[in-house]
Amino acid sequence: MRLDQQIRPSIARAAMSGTLVVMFASGLPMSAFGQVLQPQQPAPTAPAARPAQEPQPASVANGTSVSMEEAVRMALENNLGIQGERLNPQIQSYAVARANAVWAPSLISSFTRSNSTAPPTDFLSSTAAVVTNGNLFSQAGIQQAMRRGGGSYQVTFDGSRGTSDAPNNAFPLSLRSNFSGIYNQPLLRNFKIDSNRATLLQQRNNQTIADLQLQQRVTQTERNVRAAYYGLIGSIQGLTVAQESLRVARDTLKNNQTRVEVGTMAAIDITSAEAEVASNEEAVIIAESQIQSAQDQLRALVLNPSQPGFWTTTFNPTEMPTLTPQALDVEAAVKHALENRTDIQQFKKQMANTDVAVKLSENQRLPGVDLQARYGVTGVGGTRNVYDQGEGGLPILSGTSLRGFGDVLRDVFGNDFRTWSFALNISYPLGQSVADAALAQNKLQQRQEGSNLTELELAITNQVRDAARRVQTNLKRVEATTKAREFAEKRLDAENKRFNVGLSSTFELTQAQRDLSRARSSELSAIIDYNQSLVDFEAVQVAPIR
C-alpha cells in the first residue's frame, strides 16, 4: 500500500504538469489595413501565460525570426504576383501615351524622279520621232490632327525641275515651286468626339483600373501573408499541445507499468494507456506535417523562388496575436466598402468606358458635314522658248529667256499667283448604319452593367456583414473555449485528487487529460480565428478577399 500511495502522487504530479503547458498567450494587436477599431468594454480576460514550452521543432527554432510586419514587407518586395501586377500600370501608361500621340505633329516629305518617252501627239511635234520628258520632284511639310474639334491640317512646300524636248513645249527646262495648305473641319459627326478622343478617354480609365488592380493585389497579398503567419503560429502551438499531451500520456503509461510490476494493477489495464500514447504520437506527426505545410505557404508568399535557398528557408514567428475585442460599426464599414472597394471602382470605370462608347455611337449617327479650305501659291521659271508669228500664223522660235529658281521663290513668297477654294462635303448613310447598331448594342450593355452593379453592391454588402459576423462569432468562441478550458483544468485537478485517494481510475484520469488538451487546442484555434477574422473584416472593405 505504501508503494501504491507513492505511485499515485507521482501520477498526479505528471498529470498536473500537463495543466501548466504554455497556452496561446495574448500579444499585440495587429491591424492590417488601418480600419479604425475601437476597444470594446469590458473585455474578457485572455488566457494566462503558462510556464516553459516544449522545445520547438528544428525547422522553427533554426528558422529566420520574423515579425508579421516584416513578413508583409518581404512579400511586398518579393511576391511574384505583386511584381507582375506592378508592370500593368506601366504598360497602361504607354497605352495612354500612344493614344495621345495621335495629335502629335508629324513631318512629311517625298522625293520623286521620273522619266518618260512617247511618240509625238500633235502636228507641232511631228518633226520629232520621240518626245522625252524628265522630272525631279521633292516635297516637305507638316501635318497634324487637332485635339479640339476633330479637325486636321497639312502645310507643304515643294519644288520640281522638268525637262522636255517636245517642240511645242514652252519650257524645255522648267523650274516650279508650290506652297499650299489644307484644313479639314468636321461640323457635326466627329466634332465633339471621334474615335481618337474616345480611345484616349477609355485608355485613361484603363490606367485607373490597372492602378486599382495593383492596389487590390497588394491588399490581398497582405491579407494572405497575415493569414499564413497566423496559420504557422497555430501549427507551432498545435504541435506544442500535441507534444505535451504525448508526454503526459507516456508518464501515465510509465506509472501504470510500474504498478503492474508491483502487482497493484492488472497487465491488461495498461492497454488504454498504450492506445493513448499511440494516438498522441500520431497527433505529433500530423502537427509536424502541418508546420511544414504552413512554412511552405508563408515562404511562397514572402520570398522569390529565384532567391538562393528558397526551399530550405524556414521562419520562426516572433509575434503572438492578441485577444483585444473590437467594437465594429458594420453600417459604416458597408458604406466605406461600397464607396472605396477596388472591385466596385474597377467596375465603375468599365461602365465609364461603355458611356464613352455610347457617346461615340450617338455622334457617329449624325450626318457627315465637313468643311475643307485650301490655299496655295505657285511660281514658275526655267528656260522659256520665245516665239514669233511666222508665215501662216505659225509660231517660230526666235529665242529663249531665263528665270532662275530665285525668281520662282519670289513668285511664291510674293503671293503673286494664288489659288484658294472652300468645299462643303456632306454624307449620310441610307438605312441602318454601323453606328445605329453600335449604339443599340452599347445601350443594352449599359442596362446590363446597371444590373450587374446592383448585384455587385449586394454581394459586397453581404461579404462585409459576413466578415463582421465571423468576428463576433469568433469572439464568442474565445469566451466559450476559455470557460471550457478552465472547467477542464478544474476537472483534471479533481480527478487527480480522486485518483490519489483511490476514487478514480486511470482511464478517467487519462480522459480528463485528453479533454484538457482538446480544450486548449480549441481555445488556441478560436483566438487565432478571431484575429484572422479582424484582418478579413478590414481587408474586405478594401478588396475582395480570397
Secondary structure, DSSP 4 states (H G I P E B T S, - for coil): -HHHHHHHHHHHHHHHHHTTS----------SS----EEPSSPPPPPPP-SPPPPPPHHHHTSEEE-HHHHHHHHHHH-HHHHHHHHHHHHHHHHHHHHHGGGS-EEEEEEEEEEEEE---SGGGTT-S-EEEEEEEEEEEEEEE-SSTT-EEEEEEEEEEEEE--TT-S-SEEEEEEEEEEEEEESSTTTS--HHHHHHHHHHHHHHHHHHHHHHHHHHHHHHHHHHHHHHHHHHHHHHHHHHHHHHHHHHHHHHHHHHHHTSS-GGGGHHHHHHHHHHHHHHHHHHHHHHHHHHHHHHHHS-TTSTTTTT--EEE--------EE--HHHHHHHHHHH-HHHHHHHHHHHHHHHHHHHHHHHTS-EEEEEEEEEEEEEEEEEEEEEE-GGG-EEEEEEEEE-HHHHHHHHHTT-SEEEEEEEEEE--SSS-HHHHHHHHHHHHHHHHHHHHHHHHHHHHHHHHHHHHHHHHHHHHHHHHHHHHHHHHHHHHHHHHHHHTT-S-HHHHHHHHHHHHHHHHHHHHHHHHHHHHHHHHHHTTTS---
